[in-house]
């Protein structure tokens, strides 16, 4: 359905990468040709950075009626081999294969009754995409997204061909991330040209925005922090940039406030979602950012630290540890429900009997329906019987003038169950930093130990690798 509608754009460029572009008709022709090549394989594995062939391969797989599986090409040899072994017989597209895929013209394969159908004629309940979760706390899981999940997200959040003629969206997130996938679909559906930046560099990102007259962009928190650092003062000089979306992990509030200052004419969007939810389920929009930044009311200003309100078609519920709906403002487990929600891993559904998906995030809803995420349930520190959210301590630490980033971890302790270790990037005196936290939070939430490091272990999309950090801390601070 989406590809056929996009193809109505004819000779209008719809995707650009490395100085080359494909028109709408080019994309349709190459996707159909790719579908012929893909038939006979159980799936297509895309093992490459962003490239012109990314949408070709995605739509080609859909036309062939087989799943599209973008893999993390940065994984180590053994990790990658384990993932490849899960998909015997699949066609693997590596960088060396991509130009050949672009050169294949429609009609080179035999047409006939078995020729691939257009997307709207596919079984909407069949698997469209398999995405592997990042595996920050466990082995990656294969999340299945069916055609109906993707369509539900696109149709609930976008208006067809609503973009202006010159609109262009810069995408720097990798193709194996759900945000990369859904940005491809939503931008093409709305009529916005996609501009891919295969490898992120803050200076190149800014230059690409100016050169390509980018109007919309998507980044993860680490990218936003580097962009902010690239512009030490004043305006970023990107007058065409009307919208900048960020998400995928917690974004330090000082970074957001600084970004709002250097992009004064840009509307900011904080998006919260998961792989299993087919991208965003809640957003904090441009007006929310402006109102929060200017507000004198602390409750309104605090919304700058929220992820906004549910998208159309999505319900959000907070439950206490006993599974009952939590009161307004009470922290609990975040559950989501809606047509875009998959919550399925290799044929096993995680949805409950009423269709609710447990995100495994802890959060709260305020009186106006704004969602505040306080971290993963598995990250909760239990110290002396008290549940402590690392995010609360991390926010206080990042507000310290000498600290750029912070990660708070609970390590085993024979007396308290767990003790609190804060790993920070920056400079300062450990005793003074501990006092900084103690002055702003109660003693039980003050880190027992402060560890300074040059950087924190993260995924390519900016998620903190807590499992890696915990393993290191248990070794060095046991």
C-alpha positions as a LaTeX table, in Angstrom:
\begin{tabular}{lrrr}
\hline
Residue & $x$ (\AA) & $y$ (\AA) & $z$ (\AA) \\
\hline
Unk1 & 0.00 & 0.00 & 0.00 \\
Unk2 & 2.64 & 2.54 & 1.02 \\
Unk3 & 4.94 & 1.78 & $-1.92$ \\
Unk4 & 2.18 & 2.12 & $-4.52$ \\
Unk5 & 1.13 & 5.48 & $-3.06$ \\
Unk6 & 4.74 & 6.70 & $-2.95$ \\
Unk7 & 5.20 & 5.65 & $-6.59$ \\
Unk8 & 2.59 & 8.23 & $-7.59$ \\
Unk9 & 5.36 & 10.80 & $-7.09$ \\
Unk10 & 6.85 & 9.84 & $-10.47$ \\
Unk11 & 10.14 & 11.62 & $-11.15$ \\
Unk12 & 10.32 & 13.40 & $-7.80$ \\
Unk13 & 13.45 & 12.42 & $-5.79$ \\
Unk14 & 12.37 & 10.51 & $-2.66$ \\
Unk15 & 15.65 & 9.27 & $-1.17$ \\
Unk16 & 19.22 & 10.64 & $-1.20$ \\
Unk17 & 22.45 & 9.10 & 0.08 \\
Unk18 & 26.10 & 9.84 & $-0.65$ \\
Unk19 & 25.20 & 12.38 & $-3.32$ \\
Unk20 & 22.90 & 10.02 & $-5.28$ \\
Unk21 & 19.10 & 9.99 & $-5.41$ \\
Unk22 & 16.26 & 7.73 & $-6.42$ \\
Unk23 & 12.99 & 9.06 & $-7.77$ \\
Unk24 & 9.65 & 7.57 & $-6.77$ \\
Unk25 & 9.39 & 5.65 & $-10.06$ \\
Unk26 & 13.02 & 4.45 & $-9.67$ \\
Unk27 & 12.23 & 3.09 & $-6.23$ \\
Unk28 & 9.15 & 1.23 & $-7.43$ \\
Unk29 & 10.96 & $-0.31$ & $-10.43$ \\
Unk30 & 13.93 & $-1.44$ & $-8.39$ \\
Unk31 & 11.79 & $-2.80$ & $-5.57$ \\
Unk32 & 9.83 & $-4.91$ & $-8.07$ \\
Unk33 & 13.04 & $-6.18$ & $-9.64$ \\
Unk34 & 14.47 & $-6.92$ & $-6.19$ \\
Unk35 & 11.32 & $-8.90$ & $-5.33$ \\
Unk36 & 12.01 & $-11.25$ & $-8.23$ \\
Unk37 & 15.53 & $-11.78$ & $-6.94$ \\
Unk38 & 14.32 & $-12.37$ & $-3.40$ \\
Unk39 & 11.72 & $-15.04$ & $-4.23$ \\
Unk40 & 12.70 & $-18.52$ & $-3.11$ \\
Unk41 & 14.43 & $-17.21$ & 0.02 \\
Unk42 & 12.72 & $-17.32$ & 3.41 \\
Unk43 & 13.90 & $-13.81$ & 4.36 \\
Unk44 & 16.20 & $-10.93$ & 3.38 \\
Unk45 & 18.97 & $-9.99$ & 5.83 \\
Unk46 & 20.22 & $-6.43$ & 5.37 \\
Unk47 & 23.73 & $-6.12$ & 6.75 \\
Unk48 & 24.88 & $-2.63$ & 5.83 \\
Unk49 & 24.79 & 1.04 & 6.87 \\
Unk50 & 22.04 & 3.24 & 5.46 \\
Unk51 & 22.15 & 3.24 & 1.66 \\
Unk52 & 19.88 & 3.89 & $-1.31$ \\
Unk53 & 19.14 & 0.18 & $-1.35$ \\
Unk54 & 17.63 & 0.18 & 2.13 \\
Unk55 & 14.13 & 1.15 & 0.91 \\
Unk56 & 14.64 & $-0.98$ & $-2.22$ \\
Unk57 & 15.35 & $-4.07$ & $-0.12$ \\
Unk58 & 12.56 & $-3.34$ & 2.39 \\
Unk59 & 9.87 & $-2.91$ & $-0.26$ \\
Unk60 & 11.31 & $-5.69$ & $-2.40$ \\
Unk61 & 10.95 & $-8.12$ & 0.49 \\
Unk62 & 7.38 & $-6.95$ & 1.09 \\
Unk63 & 6.50 & $-7.49$ & $-2.58$ \\
Unk64 & 8.08 & $-10.94$ & $-2.45$ \\
Unk65 & 6.04 & $-11.77$ & 0.65 \\
Unk66 & 9.01 & $-12.49$ & 2.92 \\
Unk67 & 10.36 & $-10.81$ & 6.08 \\
Unk68 & 12.96 & $-8.05$ & 5.92 \\
Unk69 & 15.58 & $-8.35$ & 8.69 \\
Unk70 & 18.11 & $-5.51$ & 9.12 \\
Unk71 & 20.98 & $-6.62$ & 11.36 \\
Unk72 & 23.53 & $-4.67$ & 13.34 \\
Unk73 & 26.52 & $-4.70$ & 11.00 \\
Unk74 & 28.74 & $-3.45$ & 13.85 \\
Unk75 & 28.39 & $-6.64$ & 15.88 \\
Unk76 & 31.43 & $-8.80$ & 16.53 \\
Unk77 & 32.05 & $-11.79$ & 14.30 \\
Unk78 & 30.75 & $-14.37$ & 16.78 \\
Unk79 & 27.65 & $-12.36$ & 17.72 \\
Unk80 & 26.78 & $-11.83$ & 14.08 \\
Unk81 & 27.36 & $-15.48$ & 13.25 \\
Unk82 & 24.85 & $-16.49$ & 15.95 \\
Unk83 & 22.20 & $-14.21$ & 14.46 \\
Unk84 & 22.85 & $-15.38$ & 10.90 \\
Unk85 & 22.52 & $-18.98$ & 12.05 \\
Unk86 & 18.94 & $-18.24$ & 13.14 \\
Unk87 & 17.95 & $-17.62$ & 9.52 \\
Unk88 & 19.19 & $-20.49$ & 7.35 \\
Unk89 & 18.64 & $-19.96$ & 3.64 \\
Unk90 & 18.03 & $-16.22$ & 3.95 \\
Unk91 & 19.50 & $-13.89$ & 1.34 \\
Unk92 & 22.20 & $-11.74$ & 2.96 \\
Unk93 & 22.79 & $-8.25$ & 1.54 \\
Unk94 & 26.21 & $-6.92$ & 2.43 \\
Unk95 & 27.75 & $-3.61$ & 1.26 \\
Unk96 & 29.37 & $-5.30$ & $-1.74$ \\
Unk97 & 25.93 & $-6.45$ & $-2.96$ \\
Unk98 & 24.16 & $-3.11$ & $-2.84$ \\
Unk99 & 25.19 & $-1.41$ & $-6.09$ \\
Unk100 & 24.26 & $-4.56$ & $-8.02$ \\
Unk101 & 20.81 & $-4.43$ & $-6.47$ \\
Unk102 & 20.42 & $-0.85$ & $-7.68$ \\
Unk103 & 21.48 & $-1.72$ & $-11.21$ \\
Unk104 & 18.90 & $-4.46$ & $-11.67$ \\
Unk105 & 16.10 & $-3.19$ & $-13.89$ \\
Unk106 & 12.45 & $-4.18$ & $-13.76$ \\
Unk107 & 11.55 & $-6.93$ & $-16.19$ \\
Unk108 & 14.85 & $-8.81$ & $-16.07$ \\
Unk109 & 13.07 & $-11.66$ & $-14.28$ \\
Unk110 & 10.25 & $-13.65$ & $-15.79$ \\
Unk111 & 6.77 & $-12.25$ & $-15.18$ \\
Unk112 & 3.93 & $-14.66$ & $-14.52$ \\
Unk113 & 1.21 & $-15.69$ & $-12.11$ \\
Unk114 & 3.75 & $-16.06$ & $-9.31$ \\
Unk115 & 5.06 & $-12.50$ & $-9.67$ \\
Unk116 & 5.07 & $-10.61$ & $-6.38$ \\
Unk117 & 1.97 & $-8.61$ & $-5.51$ \\
Unk118 & 1.91 & $-5.03$ & $-4.35$ \\
Unk119 & 1.99 & $-4.39$ & $-0.63$ \\
Unk120 & $-1.74$ & $-3.78$ & $-0.20$ \\
Unk121 & $-2.45$ & $-7.24$ & $-1.59$ \\
Unk122 & $-0.17$ & $-8.90$ & 0.94 \\
Unk123 & $-1.59$ & $-10.67$ & 3.95 \\
Unk124 & $-1.60$ & $-7.87$ & 6.51 \\
Unk125 & $-1.09$ & $-10.42$ & 9.28 \\
Unk126 & 2.13 & $-11.77$ & 7.76 \\
Unk127 & 5.52 & $-10.78$ & 9.21 \\
Unk128 & 6.91 & $-7.69$ & 7.50 \\
Unk129 & 10.05 & $-7.00$ & 9.53 \\
Unk130 & 12.10 & $-8.73$ & 12.21 \\
Unk131 & 14.13 & $-6.42$ & 14.44 \\
Unk132 & 16.53 & $-7.61$ & 17.10 \\
Unk133 & 16.32 & $-5.77$ & 20.39 \\
Unk134 & 19.51 & $-4.07$ & 21.52 \\
Unk135 & 20.23 & $-6.59$ & 24.26 \\
Unk136 & 21.41 & $-4.06$ & 26.87 \\
Unk137 & 20.37 & $-6.35$ & 29.74 \\
Unk138 & 20.03 & $-9.74$ & 28.00 \\
Unk139 & 20.62 & $-11.54$ & 24.71 \\
Unk140 & 18.90 & $-9.83$ & 21.75 \\
Unk141 & 15.37 & $-11.04$ & 21.06 \\
Unk142 & 13.74 & $-11.19$ & 17.62 \\
Unk143 & 10.76 & $-8.82$ & 17.70 \\
Unk144 & 8.23 & $-9.51$ & 14.94 \\
Unk145 & 6.39 & $-6.61$ & 13.31 \\
Unk146 & 3.55 & $-7.55$ & 11.00 \\
Unk147 & 2.29 & $-5.43$ & 8.10 \\
Unk148 & $-0.75$ & $-4.38$ & 10.14 \\
Unk149 & 1.44 & $-2.99$ & 12.93 \\
Unk150 & 3.46 & $-0.84$ & 10.53 \\
Unk151 & 0.36 & 0.41 & 8.73 \\
Unk152 & $-1.38$ & 1.25 & 12.01 \\
Unk153 & 1.50 & 3.47 & 13.07 \\
Unk154 & 1.79 & 5.22 & 9.71 \\
Unk155 & $-1.95$ & 5.79 & 9.23 \\
Unk156 & $-2.48$ & 6.98 & 12.83 \\
Unk157 & 0.35 & 9.50 & 12.75 \\
Unk158 & 0.71 & 10.72 & 9.15 \\
Unk159 & $-1.38$ & 12.34 & 6.45 \\
Unk160 & $-0.62$ & 11.13 & 2.94 \\
Unk161 & 1.34 & 13.61 & 0.77 \\
Unk162 & 1.02 & 16.28 & 3.45 \\
Unk163 & 4.64 & 17.49 & 3.24 \\
Unk164 & 5.69 & 20.57 & 1.33 \\
Unk165 & 7.37 & 20.20 & $-2.04$ \\
Unk166 & 10.84 & 20.98 & $-0.72$ \\
Unk167 & 10.61 & 19.09 & 2.58 \\
Unk168 & 13.52 & 16.76 & 3.36 \\
Unk169 & 14.20 & 14.58 & 6.41 \\
Unk170 & 17.73 & 13.74 & 7.56 \\
Unk171 & 18.01 & 10.28 & 9.12 \\
Unk172 & 21.21 & 9.41 & 10.96 \\
Unk173 & 19.96 & 6.47 & 13.06 \\
Unk174 & 21.06 & 3.03 & 11.78 \\
Unk175 & 18.78 & 0.92 & 9.57 \\
Unk176 & 18.47 & $-1.88$ & 12.14 \\
Unk177 & 16.81 & 0.46 & 14.64 \\
Unk178 & 13.01 & 0.73 & 14.69 \\
Unk179 & 13.26 & 4.52 & 14.37 \\
Unk180 & 15.21 & 4.12 & 11.13 \\
Unk181 & 12.58 & 1.77 & 9.75 \\
Unk182 & 9.55 & 3.85 & 10.70 \\
Unk183 & 11.13 & 7.12 & 9.59 \\
Unk184 & 11.55 & 5.59 & 6.16 \\
Unk185 & 7.87 & 4.66 & 5.98 \\
Unk186 & 6.41 & 7.83 & 7.49 \\
Unk187 & 8.55 & 10.23 & 5.48 \\
Unk188 & 7.85 & 8.49 & 2.19 \\
Unk189 & 4.14 & 8.29 & 2.96 \\
Unk190 & 3.93 & 11.99 & 3.84 \\
Unk191 & 5.92 & 12.93 & 0.72 \\
Unk192 & 9.11 & 14.06 & 2.40 \\
Unk193 & 12.44 & 13.27 & 0.73 \\
Unk194 & 14.74 & 11.09 & 2.84 \\
Unk195 & 18.38 & 12.06 & 3.22 \\
Unk196 & 20.60 & 9.36 & 4.72 \\
Unk197 & 23.77 & 10.06 & 6.68 \\
Unk198 & 25.47 & 6.63 & 6.73 \\
Unk199 & 27.93 & 7.52 & 9.51 \\
Unk200 & 27.19 & 10.17 & 12.12 \\
Unk201 & 29.54 & 13.09 & 12.66 \\
Unk202 & 28.20 & 16.24 & 14.31 \\
Unk203 & 29.96 & 18.61 & 11.90 \\
Unk204 & 28.86 & 16.61 & 8.86 \\
Unk205 & 25.32 & 16.45 & 10.23 \\
Unk206 & 25.12 & 20.24 & 10.45 \\
Unk207 & 26.67 & 20.65 & 7.00 \\
Unk208 & 24.21 & 18.15 & 5.51 \\
Unk209 & 21.27 & 20.03 & 7.03 \\
Unk210 & 22.50 & 23.20 & 5.32 \\
Unk211 & 23.50 & 21.63 & 1.99 \\
Unk212 & 20.35 & 19.53 & 1.54 \\
Unk213 & 18.07 & 22.21 & 3.05 \\
Unk214 & 16.79 & 19.67 & 5.54 \\
Unk215 & 13.48 & 20.56 & 7.17 \\
Unk216 & 13.11 & 17.57 & 9.54 \\
Unk217 & 15.64 & 15.39 & 11.36 \\
Unk218 & 15.86 & 12.54 & 13.85 \\
Unk219 & 18.70 & 11.88 & 16.29 \\
Unk220 & 19.40 & 9.80 & 19.39 \\
Unk221 & 20.56 & 11.48 & 22.63 \\
Unk222 & 24.29 & 10.92 & 22.10 \\
Unk223 & 24.02 & 12.53 & 18.66 \\
Unk224 & 22.12 & 15.51 & 20.08 \\
Unk225 & 24.78 & 15.97 & 22.77 \\
Unk226 & 27.54 & 15.99 & 20.15 \\
Unk227 & 25.64 & 18.43 & 17.94 \\
Unk228 & 25.19 & 20.75 & 20.91 \\
Unk229 & 28.93 & 20.51 & 21.67 \\
Unk230 & 29.71 & 21.36 & 18.03 \\
Unk231 & 27.98 & 24.73 & 18.41 \\
Unk232 & 29.70 & 26.38 & 21.39 \\
Unk233 & 27.61 & 29.56 & 21.26 \\
Unk234 & 24.92 & 31.32 & 19.30 \\
Unk235 & 22.72 & 29.96 & 16.53 \\
Unk236 & 23.46 & 26.66 & 14.76 \\
Unk237 & 22.83 & 28.33 & 11.41 \\
Unk238 & 20.24 & 25.87 & 10.09 \\
Unk239 & 17.34 & 28.11 & 9.02 \\
Unk240 & 15.49 & 25.41 & 7.06 \\
Unk241 & 15.31 & 22.97 & 10.02 \\
Unk242 & 11.72 & 23.14 & 11.28 \\
Unk243 & 11.54 & 19.92 & 13.31 \\
Unk244 & 14.10 & 17.95 & 15.30 \\
Unk245 & 13.01 & 14.68 & 16.90 \\
Unk246 & 15.08 & 12.90 & 19.53 \\
Unk247 & 14.57 & 9.69 & 21.48 \\
Unk248 & 15.64 & 6.10 & 21.87 \\
Unk249 & 17.14 & 6.64 & 25.33 \\
Unk250 & 17.05 & 9.14 & 28.16 \\
Unk251 & 18.23 & 12.59 & 27.12 \\
Unk252 & 19.88 & 14.74 & 29.81 \\
Unk253 & 17.74 & 17.79 & 30.45 \\
Unk254 & 20.68 & 20.24 & 30.15 \\
Unk255 & 21.32 & 18.92 & 26.63 \\
Unk256 & 17.70 & 19.57 & 25.66 \\
Unk257 & 17.73 & 23.07 & 27.11 \\
Unk258 & 20.98 & 23.90 & 25.31 \\
Unk259 & 19.65 & 22.50 & 22.04 \\
Unk260 & 16.51 & 24.62 & 22.30 \\
Unk261 & 18.77 & 27.64 & 22.54 \\
Unk262 & 20.96 & 26.95 & 19.50 \\
Unk263 & 18.02 & 25.92 & 17.28 \\
Unk264 & 15.65 & 28.81 & 18.10 \\
Unk265 & 13.40 & 28.35 & 15.06 \\
Unk266 & 13.14 & 24.57 & 15.34 \\
Unk267 & 10.27 & 22.62 & 16.86 \\
Unk268 & 11.53 & 19.81 & 19.12 \\
Unk269 & 9.85 & 16.43 & 19.49 \\
Unk270 & 10.78 & 13.90 & 22.18 \\
Unk271 & 9.57 & 10.46 & 21.10 \\
Unk272 & 9.16 & 7.42 & 23.34 \\
Unk273 & 8.66 & 3.94 & 21.98 \\
Unk274 & 10.10 & 0.47 & 21.74 \\
Unk275 & 10.95 & $-2.00$ & 19.01 \\
Unk276 & 7.94 & $-4.08$ & 20.03 \\
Unk277 & 5.58 & $-1.10$ & 19.70 \\
Unk278 & 6.50 & $-0.29$ & 16.09 \\
Unk279 & 8.18 & 2.97 & 17.13 \\
Unk280 & 6.71 & 5.85 & 19.14 \\
Unk281 & 3.75 & 5.50 & 21.47 \\
Unk282 & 4.08 & 8.94 & 23.10 \\
Unk283 & 5.55 & 12.28 & 22.05 \\
Unk284 & 6.37 & 15.60 & 23.66 \\
Unk285 & 5.67 & 18.06 & 20.86 \\
Unk286 & 7.11 & 21.47 & 19.93 \\
Unk287 & 4.48 & 23.47 & 21.83 \\
Unk288 & 5.07 & 21.33 & 24.92 \\
Unk289 & 8.80 & 22.10 & 24.77 \\
Unk290 & 8.24 & 25.85 & 24.39 \\
Unk291 & 5.65 & 26.02 & 27.18 \\
Unk292 & 7.79 & 23.99 & 29.57 \\
Unk293 & 10.90 & 26.06 & 28.90 \\
Unk294 & 9.06 & 29.33 & 29.52 \\
Unk295 & 6.87 & 28.18 & 32.42 \\
Unk296 & 7.13 & 29.56 & 35.93 \\
Unk297 & 4.98 & 26.72 & 37.25 \\
Unk298 & 7.41 & 23.93 & 38.32 \\
Unk299 & 4.91 & 21.21 & 37.34 \\
Unk300 & 4.73 & 22.54 & 33.77 \\
Unk301 & 8.48 & 23.11 & 33.54 \\
Unk302 & 9.10 & 19.53 & 34.70 \\
Unk303 & 7.35 & 18.31 & 31.56 \\
Unk304 & 10.57 & 19.00 & 29.70 \\
Unk305 & 11.72 & 15.79 & 31.38 \\
Unk306 & 8.68 & 13.83 & 30.19 \\
Unk307 & 8.09 & 11.93 & 26.96 \\
Unk308 & 4.75 & 13.61 & 26.38 \\
Unk309 & 1.32 & 12.13 & 25.82 \\
Unk310 & 0.05 & 9.06 & 23.96 \\
Unk311 & $-0.21$ & 9.12 & 20.17 \\
Unk312 & $-3.59$ & 8.59 & 18.50 \\
Unk313 & $-4.65$ & 4.97 & 18.74 \\
Unk314 & $-2.42$ & 4.25 & 21.75 \\
Unk315 & $-3.46$ & 3.76 & 25.38 \\
Unk316 & $-1.01$ & 3.96 & 28.28 \\
Unk317 & $-1.63$ & 2.58 & 31.75 \\
Unk318 & 0.55 & 2.59 & 34.87 \\
Unk319 & 0.20 & $-0.42$ & 37.17 \\
Unk320 & 1.54 & $-0.96$ & 40.66 \\
Unk321 & 3.62 & $-4.00$ & 41.59 \\
Unk322 & 0.41 & $-5.95$ & 42.30 \\
Unk323 & $-0.90$ & $-5.31$ & 38.79 \\
Unk324 & $-3.54$ & $-2.75$ & 39.79 \\
Unk325 & $-3.93$ & 0.64 & 38.04 \\
Unk326 & $-1.73$ & 3.19 & 39.79 \\
Unk327 & $-2.96$ & 6.56 & 41.02 \\
Unk328 & $-2.09$ & 9.76 & 39.17 \\
Unk329 & 1.54 & 10.63 & 39.88 \\
Unk330 & 2.32 & 7.20 & 41.32 \\
Unk331 & 5.29 & 5.35 & 39.84 \\
Unk332 & 4.67 & 1.89 & 38.49 \\
Unk333 & 5.09 & $-0.35$ & 35.46 \\
Unk334 & 4.19 & 1.12 & 32.06 \\
Unk335 & 1.74 & $-0.85$ & 29.90 \\
Unk336 & 0.66 & 0.15 & 26.37 \\
Unk337 & $-2.12$ & $-1.01$ & 24.06 \\
Unk338 & $-3.05$ & $-0.26$ & 20.44 \\
Unk339 & $-3.19$ & $-1.59$ & 16.90 \\
Unk340 & 0.48 & $-0.78$ & 16.28 \\
Unk341 & 1.64 & $-2.81$ & 19.29 \\
Unk342 & 3.19 & $-6.15$ & 18.39 \\
Unk343 & 4.78 & $-7.45$ & 21.58 \\
Unk344 & 5.68 & $-10.66$ & 19.77 \\
Unk345 & 8.93 & $-12.60$ & 19.78 \\
Unk346 & 9.33 & $-15.48$ & 17.37 \\
Unk347 & 5.70 & $-16.52$ & 17.59 \\
Unk348 & 5.38 & $-15.91$ & 21.36 \\
Unk349 & 3.16 & $-13.00$ & 22.33 \\
Unk350 & 3.88 & $-10.93$ & 25.44 \\
Unk351 & 0.44 & $-9.26$ & 25.33 \\
Unk352 & $-1.94$ & $-10.03$ & 28.17 \\
Unk353 & $-5.53$ & $-11.22$ & 27.67 \\
Unk354 & $-6.73$ & $-7.65$ & 27.14 \\
Unk355 & $-4.01$ & $-6.75$ & 24.63 \\
Unk356 & $-1.76$ & $-4.77$ & 26.99 \\
Unk357 & 2.01 & $-4.94$ & 26.42 \\
Unk358 & 4.36 & $-4.71$ & 29.44 \\
Unk359 & 7.14 & $-2.32$ & 28.39 \\
Unk360 & 9.26 & $-3.25$ & 31.44 \\
Unk361 & 9.78 & 0.47 & 31.96 \\
Unk362 & 8.85 & 2.20 & 35.19 \\
Unk363 & 7.08 & 5.53 & 34.92 \\
Unk364 & 4.23 & 7.75 & 36.01 \\
Unk365 & 1.46 & 9.83 & 34.45 \\
Unk366 & 0.71 & 13.34 & 35.71 \\
Unk367 & $-2.76$ & 14.84 & 35.99 \\
Unk368 & $-2.66$ & 16.03 & 32.36 \\
Unk369 & $-1.58$ & 12.67 & 30.95 \\
Unk370 & 2.14 & 13.40 & 30.45 \\
Unk371 & 4.28 & 10.30 & 30.80 \\
Unk372 & 7.51 & 10.38 & 32.79 \\
Unk373 & 9.85 & 7.40 & 32.28 \\
Unk374 & 12.05 & 6.58 & 35.27 \\
Unk375 & 14.02 & 3.70 & 33.77 \\
Unk376 & 13.79 & $-0.02$ & 33.19 \\
Unk377 & 12.18 & $-2.13$ & 35.88 \\
Unk378 & 15.31 & $-4.31$ & 35.91 \\
Unk379 & 17.38 & $-1.21$ & 36.70 \\
Unk380 & 15.57 & $-0.46$ & 39.96 \\
Unk381 & 17.91 & $-0.51$ & 42.94 \\
Unk382 & 16.58 & $-2.13$ & 46.11 \\
Unk383 & 18.56 & $-0.74$ & 49.01 \\
Unk384 & 17.47 & $-1.70$ & 52.50 \\
Unk385 & 14.01 & $-2.61$ & 51.19 \\
Unk386 & 13.54 & 0.76 & 49.43 \\
Unk387 & 13.00 & 0.88 & 45.66 \\
Unk388 & 15.24 & 3.54 & 44.13 \\
Unk389 & 15.03 & 4.69 & 40.50 \\
Unk390 & 18.50 & 5.35 & 39.06 \\
Unk391 & 17.08 & 8.05 & 36.78 \\
Unk392 & 16.22 & 10.32 & 39.71 \\
Unk393 & 19.81 & 10.24 & 40.97 \\
Unk394 & 21.25 & 10.52 & 37.46 \\
Unk395 & 19.29 & 13.72 & 36.81 \\
Unk396 & 20.70 & 15.29 & 39.96 \\
Unk397 & 24.24 & 14.23 & 39.06 \\
Unk398 & 24.03 & 15.64 & 35.51 \\
Unk399 & 22.88 & 18.96 & 36.99 \\
Unk400 & 26.29 & 19.19 & 38.74 \\
Unk401 & 28.45 & 21.73 & 36.85 \\
Unk402 & 31.36 & 19.31 & 36.51 \\
Unk403 & 29.44 & 16.26 & 35.28 \\
Unk404 & 28.47 & 15.59 & 31.66 \\
Unk405 & 26.93 & 12.11 & 31.94 \\
Unk406 & 25.99 & 9.76 & 34.75 \\
Unk407 & 24.93 & 6.17 & 35.24 \\
Unk408 & 23.74 & 4.84 & 38.59 \\
Unk409 & 23.98 & 1.11 & 39.25 \\
Unk410 & 23.11 & $-1.11$ & 42.19 \\
Unk411 & 25.81 & $-3.62$ & 43.11 \\
Unk412 & 25.37 & $-6.48$ & 45.61 \\
Unk413 & 25.88 & $-5.63$ & 49.27 \\
Unk414 & 25.64 & $-8.13$ & 52.17 \\
Unk415 & 24.11 & $-5.61$ & 54.56 \\
Unk416 & 21.83 & $-3.43$ & 52.40 \\
Unk417 & 21.05 & $-5.87$ & 49.57 \\
Unk418 & 22.47 & $-3.38$ & 47.09 \\
Unk419 & 24.62 & $-0.32$ & 47.38 \\
Unk420 & 24.59 & 2.60 & 44.97 \\
Unk421 & 27.50 & 3.25 & 42.64 \\
Unk422 & 27.47 & 6.31 & 40.37 \\
Unk423 & 29.70 & 6.21 & 37.30 \\
Unk424 & 30.14 & 9.72 & 35.92 \\
Unk425 & 31.84 & 11.41 & 32.98 \\
Unk426 & 33.40 & 14.71 & 33.99 \\
Unk427 & 35.52 & 16.05 & 36.81 \\
Unk428 & 35.12 & 16.77 & 40.49 \\
Unk429 & 35.79 & 15.60 & 44.00 \\
Unk430 & 33.88 & 12.39 & 44.91 \\
Unk431 & 33.03 & 13.63 & 48.40 \\
Unk432 & 31.74 & 16.93 & 47.02 \\
Unk433 & 29.63 & 15.14 & 44.39 \\
Unk434 & 28.13 & 12.87 & 47.05 \\
Unk435 & 27.25 & 15.95 & 49.12 \\
Unk436 & 25.70 & 17.55 & 46.03 \\
Unk437 & 23.31 & 14.60 & 45.73 \\
Unk438 & 22.66 & 14.42 & 49.48 \\
Unk439 & 21.68 & 18.11 & 49.56 \\
Unk440 & 19.05 & 17.49 & 46.88 \\
Unk441 & 17.88 & 13.97 & 47.73 \\
Unk442 & 17.66 & 12.12 & 50.99 \\
Unk443 & 20.60 & 10.16 & 52.36 \\
Unk444 & 19.29 & 6.77 & 51.25 \\
Unk445 & 19.57 & 7.92 & 47.62 \\
Unk446 & 23.09 & 9.27 & 47.93 \\
Unk447 & 25.63 & 7.14 & 46.01 \\
Unk448 & 27.93 & 5.13 & 48.24 \\
Unk449 & 30.67 & 5.37 & 45.63 \\
Unk450 & 31.46 & 7.84 & 42.83 \\
Unk451 & 33.54 & 6.52 & 39.92 \\
Unk452 & 34.93 & 8.86 & 37.26 \\
Unk453 & 35.39 & 7.59 & 33.71 \\
Unk454 & 36.18 & 9.02 & 30.30 \\
Unk455 & 33.00 & 7.54 & 28.79 \\
Unk456 & 30.07 & 5.21 & 29.47 \\
Unk457 & 29.48 & 1.97 & 27.54 \\
Unk458 & 26.58 & 2.47 & 25.13 \\
Unk459 & 24.98 & 1.01 & 22.05 \\
Unk460 & 25.27 & 2.84 & 18.72 \\
Unk461 & 21.85 & 4.35 & 19.37 \\
Unk462 & 22.84 & 5.79 & 22.73 \\
Unk463 & 21.39 & 3.27 & 25.17 \\
Unk464 & 23.47 & 2.70 & 28.26 \\
Unk465 & 24.85 & $-0.84$ & 28.45 \\
Unk466 & 24.01 & $-1.39$ & 32.09 \\
Unk467 & 24.78 & $-5.09$ & 31.93 \\
Unk468 & 28.33 & $-4.31$ & 30.78 \\
Unk469 & 28.78 & $-1.63$ & 33.38 \\
Unk470 & 27.38 & $-3.80$ & 36.19 \\
Unk471 & 29.75 & $-6.63$ & 35.29 \\
Unk472 & 32.69 & $-4.25$ & 35.47 \\
Unk473 & 31.56 & $-2.75$ & 38.76 \\
Unk474 & 30.96 & $-6.11$ & 40.39 \\
Unk475 & 34.56 & $-6.99$ & 39.51 \\
Unk476 & 36.20 & $-3.73$ & 40.59 \\
Unk477 & 33.95 & $-2.78$ & 43.53 \\
Unk478 & 33.01 & $-6.15$ & 44.97 \\
\hline
\end{tabular}
